[in-house]
Amino acid sequence: MEIKKVCPEDFEQFCNVSAMAFIWKVDMSKESFPEKESIYGAFEGDTLMAQVELFGHEAFFCNRLLPAVGIGGVATMPEYRRKGAVRGLFEHTEALAEENGWVLGFLYPFSFNYYRQFGYELVMRTLELSVKTQYLSAFERNSNAEIYTGKNPDELHTIYNRIAANTNLMFCRTDDTYFIKEPYKTAEYTYIWRYNDGTPGAIVTYALDREQRTLNVKEIFFTDRQALAGVLGFLRCYDAQVDEYRFLKLQQHSPLLDMFGEHNKLGVSMKPGAAARIYDLEALLKANEYPDTHGHFTLLSRDTLARNSGAFEVEYEHSCAQVRRVKTDKYDIALTAPAAARLLLSGEAFNAGTVTYLDGVETNGEAADFFRAFPQRNTFLCDGF
């Protein structure tokens, strides 16, 4: 088996493997070779057995941007499954992570159990929220919104990235992949909501379903309560056309939930979101924002990835920390790679009691200084790949 890049001459095989794995029909006359991402394949001779698509990104973490990779399109021909092809691809991805400086990796699993073997774990859940039109009446109507048509994209990206910087794991955006720049062709709309002084405060992307009489909000981002209330007030312009507003993908603890007084009138459903892996544990520990108070802990990493394996001593004070690798058998907390992703990235604010329900975690004592260093944090990832 050889792991190498999938080239244009392998494109038909690439489409065939994807079609077999994801159950879609191939019409090569309508397909074109992807240019933006890197595609790697596991080959047996000239035969493509399995493949993975890698997308370079930058993810916000504690108001810093960390190099990251999004992993998608993992696919294997049925006759080559359970022969180590995908494992070979993920081992190659680990080598690429070190080569490219990727600190984090993300994917959307078909099976969390399957991807734990490669160090990935659930780091967020998403909510779908439905609200009857009458309950938006609490928000004052306004028309402080401007439709986006592809003009002045720098302003839109700046607004988005300023909001995203306050939310761990969100990707920095530099293009219009998720914003609608041709609304009159697509019947989907991105609006920028502005404060009275013209300063942008929120972004919303939505579409309408005339048959269902719903307004489906695909994305909504805001700087503060006033901006959120304002953009909801703008969406009331559709209250004669729709019976229900549906917010299709919100973070688990979205402030939107607390904007409606009648909690028992909301339709709320939750599902798992992205899984993540830490490819450079030392870099992540250094990027973390620590408390002002003094603290000290030793983390024993039981990661199978060599550069992450071993003990890390962290001493922090005044929001800064010294992180160094040490040789010791003593530790405050020991984590496997999936457990490290959950505790360090999810923003769930675990403690010595709640981690007992997780696999891959071992504590000596309360490990209070460790848990204090990773409190509850605003965490969300909405981009696909």
Rosetta blueprint (number, residue, H / E / L):
1 M L
2 E E
3 I E
4 K E
5 K E
6 V L
7 C L
8 P H
9 E H
10 D H
11 F H
12 E H
13 Q H
14 F H
15 C H
16 N H
17 V H
18 S H
19 A H
20 M H
21 A H
22 F H
23 I L
24 W L
25 K L
26 V L
27 D L
28 M H
29 S H
30 K H
31 E L
32 S L
33 F L
34 P L
35 E L
36 K L
37 E L
38 S E
39 I E
40 Y E
41 G E
42 A E
43 F E
44 E E
45 G L
46 D L
47 T E
48 L E
49 M E
50 A E
51 Q E
52 V E
53 E E
54 L E
55 F E
56 G E
57 H E
58 E E
59 A E
60 F E
61 F E
62 C L
63 N L
64 R E
65 L E
66 L E
67 P E
68 A E
69 V E
70 G E
71 I E
72 G E
73 G E
74 V E
75 A E
76 T E
77 M L
78 P H
79 E H
80 Y H
81 R L
82 R L
83 K L
84 G L
85 A H
86 V H
87 R H
88 G H
89 L H
90 F H
91 E H
92 H H
93 T H
94 E H
95 A H
96 L H
97 A H
98 E H
99 E H
100 N H
101 G L
102 W L
103 V L
104 L E
105 G E
106 F E
107 L E
108 Y L
109 P L
110 F L
111 S L
112 F H
113 N H
114 Y H
115 Y H
116 R H
117 Q L
118 F L
119 G L
120 Y L
121 E E
122 L E
123 V L
124 M L
125 R E
126 T E
127 L E
128 E E
129 L E
130 S E
131 V E
132 K E
133 T H
134 Q H
135 Y H
136 L H
137 S H
138 A H
139 F L
140 E L
141 R L
142 N L
143 S L
144 N L
145 A E
146 E E
147 I E
148 Y L
149 T L
150 G L
151 K L
152 N L
153 P H
154 D H
155 E H
156 L H
157 H H
158 T H
159 I H
160 Y H
161 N H
162 R H
163 I H
164 A H
165 A L
166 N L
167 T L
168 N E
169 L L
170 M L
171 F E
172 C L
173 R L
174 T L
175 D L
176 D L
177 T L
178 Y L
179 F L
180 I L
181 K L
182 E L
183 P H
184 Y H
185 K H
186 T H
187 A L
188 E E
189 Y E
190 T E
191 Y E
192 I E
193 W E
194 R E
195 Y L
196 N L
197 D L
198 G L
199 T L
200 P E
201 G E
202 A E
203 I E
204 V E
205 T E
206 Y E
207 A E
208 L E
209 D E
210 R L
211 E L
212 Q L
213 R L
214 T E
215 L E
216 N E
217 V E
218 K E
219 E E
220 I E
221 F E
222 F E
223 T L
224 D L
225 R H
226 Q H
227 A H
228 L H
229 A H
230 G H
231 V H
232 L H
233 G H
234 F H
235 L H
236 R H
237 C H
238 Y H
239 D L
240 A L
241 Q L
242 V L
243 D L
244 E E
245 Y E
246 R E
247 F E
248 L E
249 K E
250 L E
251 Q E
252 Q L
253 H L
254 S L
255 P H
256 L H
257 L H
258 D H
259 M H
260 F L
261 G L
262 E L
263 H H
264 N H
265 K H
266 L L
267 G E
268 V E
269 S E
270 M E
271 K E
272 P E
273 G L
274 A L
275 A E
276 A E
277 R E
278 I E
279 Y L
280 D L
281 L H
282 E H
283 A H
284 L H
285 L H
286 K H
287 A H
288 N L
289 E L
290 Y L
291 P L
292 D L
293 T L
294 H L
295 G E
296 H E
297 F E
298 T E
299 L E
300 L E
301 S E
302 R L
303 D L
304 T L
305 L L
306 A H
307 R H
308 N H
309 S L
310 G E
311 A E
312 F E
313 E E
314 V E
315 E E
316 Y E
317 E E
318 H L
319 S L
320 C E
321 A E
322 Q E
323 V E
324 R E
325 R E
326 V E
327 K L
328 T L
329 D L
330 K L
331 Y L
332 D L
333 I E
334 A E
335 L E
336 T L
337 A H
338 P H
339 A H
340 A H
341 A H
342 R H
343 L H
344 L H
345 L H
346 S L
347 G L
348 E L
349 A L
350 F L
351 N L
352 A L
353 G L
354 T H
355 V H
356 T H
357 Y H
358 L L
359 D L
360 G L
361 V E
362 E E
363 T E
364 N L
365 G L
366 E L
367 A L
368 A H
369 D H
370 F H
371 F H
372 R H
373 A H
374 F L
375 P L
376 Q L
377 R L
378 N L
379 T E
380 F L
381 L L
382 C L
383 D L
384 G L
385 F L
